[in-house]
Amino acid sequence: MRFSVVLAGLLGALIGFGGTIALAISALQAMGADQAQVSSGVTAICLSLAATTAFLSIRYRQPIVTAWSSAGCALLAATHGVDIHQAVGMFLVTGLLVLITGAIRPVANLVLKIPPTLAAAMLAGVLLHFNIQIFQSAVGAPALVYPLVAAFFVFRLFNPALAVVLVLALGVVLSWALGLIAPIETTAQLSTVGWISPSLDLPMLIGIGLPFYLVSMASQNLAGFAVLRTYGYVPPSRPILGILGVASLLSAPFAASTTNLAAITASICAGHESHPDPQKRWLSGPFYALGYVVFGAFGASLVSLFGAMPPALVAAVAGLALFGPLTNAFSTALSRENERLPAILTFVITASGITIFTVSSAFWGLLAGIVVIGLQHVEQRVRRRSPIPQPEIPQPGSTRPDADRPAR
């Protein structure tokens, strides 16, 4: 076995975990989870990713790796008024929707009919809050945040995939040097998971759960399939979605976010650097899974470590990790000229953070964009059916004053 396969799997797990763990913790904390519940959620999702990656990569002999939804976590972290029990209920329903999407073809077709420009605009509206928060957090800790921002763009010149992980490591060193690290409450220990009773709230499921499902499908699952196809693989989409749905249902009661296909880190395992032979790149999957087993085993200690970090560091790392997704979201949202206005409307409403009938702005932004696109389609149909006025052709013997005037 080539060492490059081992390295690709472990590096993919490190980048996936280190680059977005701050965002995942912020999402759970925004739901009101205490430290034990945050530890449970991190541990459960890591174990879910390890199990699904190992099974899918071995079963289908393809480098199929999984991840939590960065966009979904961003949506949750920007949400207020939802407790952890409602969040668990939403995770359960989202897992069920993913399972239904894989099991019932018409449902999958319906999801695919949502214009990608609107889904991307909704995602951009959700992510914008975190990018702005980078510089808001710099007000209280300029000596920490501004060097991290500068380092991020320098690191990207040499290795974009590792940039966020390197910034996180640099941030820990800077925080220690500036005396911003609080005492760590616990020592290194194996993690445990705890059951959290779900609570189902219909307005929350519509206003947050549905957008969470849609952005996770668009930014993770559909993108993950696209990455695999780019490298010449033909992943069985419906069985994979079914397995992801079952894994999400099993892990949700422990505060784990939904299990999805990886998009960015998938390119590390599926690329040429993993193995020259595409038929052997699937071997990176088990090592990717091994990395998440280690992260899951020490999830409580990692959560405790992040809890000791200054809030400005967590905000900066989360925001910098989302610069790439935000750029891609804007690019997709504005890619079709005739859908730019609906996309901008979706973005503005989503970014506004308004709540109507206890339903969040992400839902209303998407709905408004769909309505405007629908109106545009109606207007186009009316134009096609309207008779086109024909130019008047003079008849012989016309009485028009210029009818017999010779042409110049």
N, C-alpha and C positions, 0 to 999 in steps of 0.2 A: 504494500500500500504506500502511495506517495505521501510525503509529509505535507505537501501543499493541500491535500484534501483535509487533513487534520487541522491545519492552520486556517483554512477557509471557514470551516465549521465553527471553530472556537472564536475566530475574529468576528464572524457574523453575529454570534451570540453576544460578544462583548459590546459591539457597536449598537446592536438593537437594544440591549439592556441599559448600558451606560448613557446612551444618547437620549433616552426618553423616560428613564426611571423617575426623574424629578417631576415630569409632567404627570405620570401615573400616580405618584404620591399626592401631588397637588389636587388631582381630581377626587381622590378618596377623602382627603381632608376637607374639600369643599362640600362634600356630602355629609360632613359632620362625623366622620369616622374617627374613633380614638386610635391611639398608637397600636393597640393589640389588633384592632380590626383592619388597620392599614397593613400591618404585618401579615395578617391572614390573607388579605387580598393579593398582596405581592407574591406571597408563597404559592397560593393556589393558581394564579395565572402563570407563574413560571413553570410549575409542574404540568399544567395543562399544555403549555407550549412544548415542553419536553416530550410529553406523551404523543401529542398529535404529530409533531415533526418526525419522531422516530417511526411511528406507524406508517405515515403517508409516504415518507421517503423510501422505506424498505418495501412497503406493499406495492408501490407503483414504479420503483426503480427510477425515480426522478428526484431532483433536489428541491423537494417541496418543503419549505420551512414556514413556520407560523410566527405570529407576533400579536401583541395587543394593538388596539387602534389608537394611534397618536391623535388623530383628528377627533375621535370619540372622547378621549380623555380631555382634550382641549375644550370640547363642548361642555363636559361635566364640570371642569374646573372654572368655567366662566358662568356657571349656573348658581343661583341662590334659591334658598327656600326648599331644598330637597334633602331629606335625611337619608341615612345609610340604608334603612329598611326599604324605603321607596326605590333607592338606587339598585338594591338587590332584586326587587321586583322587576325593574326595568331591564336588568341584565338577563333575567329569566325570559322575559317576553322577547327580547332581542335575539337570544339564542333560539327560541322557538321560531321566530320569523326567518332566521337563517336556515333552520332545518326545513321549514315549509318551502323556502325558495329553492332549495336543492331537490325537494321531493316532488313539487308540482311545477311542471313546465310553464303553464300560463302565468303563474306568479313571477317566475324568473323573467319571462318576457315583459311583464308589466313594469318590473323594476328597470329593465334595460331601456324602456321607452322614455324614462325620465331624461330630459336633455342633459347631457354631461356638462354643458355650459352652466346650467342652473345649479347642479350639484356642486360644481367647482366654486361657483360664486357664494353659495351657502357656506362651503368650507372656508373660503377666504374671509368671510365675515366673522366666523368663529375664531379663526387663527389670529386675526388682526389684533385682538385684545392682548395677546401674549407678546407680540412683537413690540407693541407700544409700552407694555409693562417693563420691558428691559430698561428703557430710559427713565421711566417713572421711578423704578427702584434705584437708579443711579443718583437720585436726589439725596438719598440718605447715606449712600455708600459709594461715592464717586471713585475713590481710590481702588475699589474692588471691581466695579462694573465696567468702567471705561477700558481698563487694560484687558479685560476678558473679551470685550467686543473687538478691540484691535487685534488681539491674538487669534480670535476666531477667523477673521478674514485673511490673516497671514497663513494660518494652518491650512485653510481651504486651498491655497495655491499649491500646496504640496500633496495633501491627501484629504479630499473633501469628506470621505467616509469617516475618517478618524477625528475630524476637526472638533466635534462636540465632546468626544471622550477626552481629548487632550485639554480642552477648555475646562472641563469638569475637574480634571486632575490639577490643573493650574489654579483653579478657583479654590480648591481645598488648601493648597499651599499658601495662596495669598490670604485666605481667611485666617489661617493659623498665624501668619506673620503679622497681620493687623490686629490680632487678638479678638476676632469676631466669633470664634467657635465656642459654643456653650459646652459645659461638661456633659459627657456621654453617660446616659443613665444606666445602660446595661453593658455587659461584656459579651464577647462572641459566644453564641449559643445556637443550637439547632432550632429551627422554626417549628411552629405548630399552626394549625388552622382552627378557626372557630366558626360554628354554625351561626348564621344571622337570619332571623325570620324575615321573609319578604313581605312587602306591603304593596298592594296594587292600587294606584291612583290614576283614574282615567285621564284627567287633564294633563298630568305629568307624562303619562305614556304617549299621549298625542303630541304634546309640545316639546318633549325632550327625547322620549324613547324612539319615536319615528325618525326624527333627524339623526339621532345616534345610529340607528340602523342604516339609514341612507348614506351618511358620510363614511361609515365603516365599510359598507359594500363598495362604494365608489372609490375611496382612497386606499383601501386595503385589498379586498377580495378581487374586485375587477382588475385593479392594478397588478395584483400578484399573478393572476392568470396571464395578463399581458406580458409581464416580465418573462415568465416561463416560455411563452410562445416566441418571444423575441430570440431566445436561445435555442429554438428548434424543438421544444418539447410540446407534447399534446396532452395537457393534464385533463383528466376526467372531471369536469367542473361540478356536475350534480352530486356524485358520490363524495367529493371533497367537501362541498358545502354541507352535506348531510353530517359528515364526521365533525366538522367544525361546530355545527349546531348542537350536536349531542355533547361535545366537550364543553361548550359554553353552558349548557343546562346543568351539567354535573358540577361545574366549578362555581357557578353564580352564587349559590347559597353561602359561599365562604368569602364573599365580597370581591370575587374575581371579575374583571372586565371580560368582554366577549373575546373569544379566540378567533383570530382572522389569519388569512394568508399574509406573509411578509412581502413587502414590495421592494424597498430599498436594499435590505440585507439579503433578499433572495438573489440579487444580481451578484453578490459575492460568492455564494455557494454554486450558482449556475454558470458563472463565467469561466473563461478559458484558464484564468489563474488557478482555479480550483483543481482542474485536471485537463490535460490535453484531449482526452477521450470523453465526449459527452455522455457516453454510456456508463461512465464510472463516477460522474460528479455527484450522484445520489449518495455516495459514501460520506459526503460532508454533512448530510442530514443527521446521522447518529451523533456526530461530535458536536454539532450545534445543539442537539438535545442534551448532551452531557453538560454543556456549559450552563444551560438553564436549570438542570438538576442542582448544580452547585449553587447558583443564584437563589433557587428556591429553598435550599437547605439552610441558607444563612440569611433569609429574607428579613427576619426580625432584627438581626444585627445591622443590616444595611439600612433599614428604615430608621433605626435608632441613630445611626451615623448621619443620615440626612436630616433628622430632627435636630441635631446639634449644629448644623450649618446655618449661617445667617440667611434670612428670607430673601435678601437681595441676590445671593448666589443662586438659590433655587429658581427665582424668577428669571434671572439672566440666562441660566443654562436652558431652561424650558423654552424661553423665547428664541434663543439662538438656534436651538434644535428645530424650530418650526419655520425658519427663514426659507429653507428649501421647499417644504410643502406649500408655503404661502406663495412663493414665486410660481410654482407649477400650477397652483389653483388659479391665480390671476391669468396665467398664460392660456389655460383651458377655457376660462370664463369668457375671455375676449377673443377667442379664436374664430368665432362665426359672426360675421358682420351683422347679419339680420337678427341675431339674438343678443347683441351687446346691451341694448337698452333693458330688456328683461333681466339680464344677468346683473347689470349694475343696480337695478331696483332690488333684486334678491340680496345682493351684497350689502346695500345700505340698510335695508330693514333688519337683516341678520345682525349686522355690526351695531345697530342702535341699542340692542338689548331690551327692547320693549316687551312687555308681557300683556297680552289681551286675553281675558277670560282664563287667567292662570296658565295660558299656553305661551311658550317661549317664542322669541323672535325668529329663531331658525325655521320653525314651521311656517310662520306667517311670511317670511321672506321667500321661501320656496313656493308657497301657494300663490303669492303675488306674481312671481315670475312666470309660473305656469299659466295663470289667467291672462297675463299680457301676451304671452306667446300664442295662446288660444285666440285672442282677439286679432292678432296679426294674421293668423291662418284664416280666420273668417273674412277679414278684409281682402286677402289675396283671392279667396274663392269668389267673392262678390265681383272683384275686378275681372276675373276670368269669364264670368257669366255675362257681364255687361257687354252689349254690342259695341263694336268699335266703329265710330263714325267714319263713313267712306267719303272721300273727296268728291265733290259734285262734278260730273262730266257734262260739259255743254252738249246739247242735242242739236241736230240739224235744224236750222231755222230759228235758233235761239234769238230772243229779243234783247239779250244783254248788250249794253252799249259797246263792249269790247269784243263781242263774239266774232265779228268779221274783220277786226283790226289785224293787219299783217304782223307777223312776228318780226322783231328786230334782230 
